[in-house]
Amino acid sequence: MDGDGVTVGIVNPDGSRAEMSGNGTRIAAAWLMARTGSEHARVRVGARTVTVRRTDDGLYESELGPVEVGEPELVDGIELSAVSVGNPHAVVVDEPNRVEELGPLLERHPRFPERTNVQVVRVERPGEVTARVWERGVGETEASGTSAVAVAAATHGDGEVLVHFPGGDLRVRLAGGRAWLTGPAEPLDELPAPRPEVDTGG
């Protein structure tokens, strides 16, 4: 930690390291702001430094930097767009409940030698989408900041997009090949209790 800046490392449950986390950088920035009293923070993760500011409505806006969207392609008959937000994504426009099927298939597909995050997204209307996420090294998660950017960039040009996840909503702003992500960062009073192990007998 250095003034209004902090460096974070992100380790997935399977032990792999993530190059970027939209939600993780926002949480780290909120943690730092609570200690410095500042309204902004810099979070270095991987090769990027993300600038985060607290908005007037108490949310946090992160400038995540460049976002690159590839041309639509077919992978084993699945049409997808490869997107980079500092980490890899494969965005499929389909019914979000297909993430349980398509997520594990695409995450480890030879097309993605470093594996990939997978999003299945439905466009509700211009500026609004619903998505589910299969994160590389994790499995399905309730929400993902870089995934919000990936689905917004794959389905829209410049402008603002509201992304609905099972775990809540995030707002993405796209302009000139760069992305800004806005969402909450709320501390937990205590860590959730571990789930009890159940012996099913088989």
N, C-alpha and C positions, 0 to 999 in steps of 0.2 A: 504494500500500500504506500502511495506517495501523494500526499495532499488530497486532491480530488480524483486521484486515479488508483485503480486496483487491478491486479492481474489474477485471473482465475483459471483453473484447470477443471475440465469436466470429464468424469469417468463414468461410463455406462455400466449397468449391472453385470454385463458379461466381461468386464475388465478393459474393453476397448475405450479409446479416447475420442471425444467428439471435438471437431474443429471449431464448432460454433454452437451457441444456444441462444435463441432470441429471448426466451423466458428466463434462462439462467443469468444472462447479462443484466436484464431488468431487475431481477431479485438482488444481484450483487450491488447494483447501483443504488437501489433503495436502502440496502443495509449500510452502504457507505454514507449516503446522504443523512441518514439518521444519526450518524456519529460526527459528521463534519458540520451539519446545519446548512450545507449548501443546497442549492436548487438544481445542481447539475453534477454529473460525475462522468469519468472516463473509465471504461472497463476493457482491459486487454484480454482477449481470448484467442488462442491460436495466432494466426497471422493478422488479425484485425483488431483495431481499437474502436469500440462502439461508444458514441457520445449519447448520454441519457439525460433528459431534463424532466423535472416534475411539472406537470401541467396545472392549470388553474383549478381543474376539477379533481385533483388528487391522483390522477393517473400518471403513468410514466411513458414518455415517448423516446424511443431509441432510434438513432440513425444507424441502421445496420450496414449501409454501404452498398456496393454494386450488387445487382442481381442479374444473372444471365439466363436466358430462356432459349433452349434449343428448339429446332424444328420438330413438329410432331413426327413420331416414328413408331414402327410396329416392333414389339418384342414378344415373340411367341404368340402372335395374333392379338396382342393387347396394345391398343394405341395409347401412347403416353408422350409427355413432354419432359425432357430432362432439364432440371433447373439447378443452378448453383447460387447459394446464398452464403458462400464461404464454406458450405457443406453440401453434399449431393442429395438431390431429391428426384423422385419420379412421380409425376402428377398424372393421374388417370381421371378423366371426366366420366363418371358413371354413378351408380347408386352407392352412397358411402358405406352401406352395410357389406359391400363386397371387399372391404379392407381386410377382413379376416382370411379371405381366400387369396387376394392379390398381394397383400403385404409380404407374407413369407416367401411367396413365389418370386417376386421381383427383388426383394432385399438381397438375396444371394445369387441372383441370376448372373451368368458370365458376362452379360452386357455391362455389369457394374463390378469391376474387379475389386474395388474397395468397399463393396456393398453400398446400399443406398437407403435413405428414408423414403417411404412411400405414402402418398396421399391419394385418397379417392374422394372426388369433389363433385357436388351437384350445384349448378348455377341456378339460384332461385330467381334472380332478376339482375339487371345491370347494377353492379355495386354491392351485391350480396350473394354469398355462397355458403353452403354447408359442407363440412368435410370431416372425415375421420383419418387418423394417422397411425401408421405403423413405423415406429422409429428403429433405426438401425441399432442393433445391439441391445434393444429393450423389448420390442414387441409393441402392441397397441398401447397408446397413451391417451390421456383425456384431452390434451391440448399441446400445441407446439408453436413457438413463436416463429422460427424459421420456416416451418411448414405453412403457417398463415401467409407468410410472404410468398412462398413458392406457389401456393394455389392461387393467390391473387395475381401474381405475375403471369402465370400460365393461362389464366382465363380472362384477363383484362389488360388494357394498355395503361397509360398514365391515368392517375385519379385515385379516388378513395374506395376501399373495398371493406365491407364488414364480413368477417369470417366467423361462422358459428361452429364451435366444437362441442362435443359432449360435456367438456369441462368448463365451458364459458366462451365468451366472445372476445375477439381481438380485432383491432382496426389497423389496416395497412394503407399507407399512402405511397404511391409510386410516381416518380417524376425523373425523367432523364436517365433512366437505367439505374436509379438508386431507390432504396426502400427505407421507409420509416414505419416503425411498429409501435402501437400504443395499447397499453393494457394495465391492469392493476398489479400491485405487489403487496400482499397482505400477510403480516406475520401470523404464525400459528402460536396459540398460547402454550401448546405442548405438542410433542410428536404423537401421531396416532399410535395406538397400541398395536403390537404385532398380531397378525392373524393366528389363531390357534391351529396347530397341526391336527388333522383328523385322520385317523387310521380307518381306511375304507375296507380293510381286509383283503385287498387284492392288488 
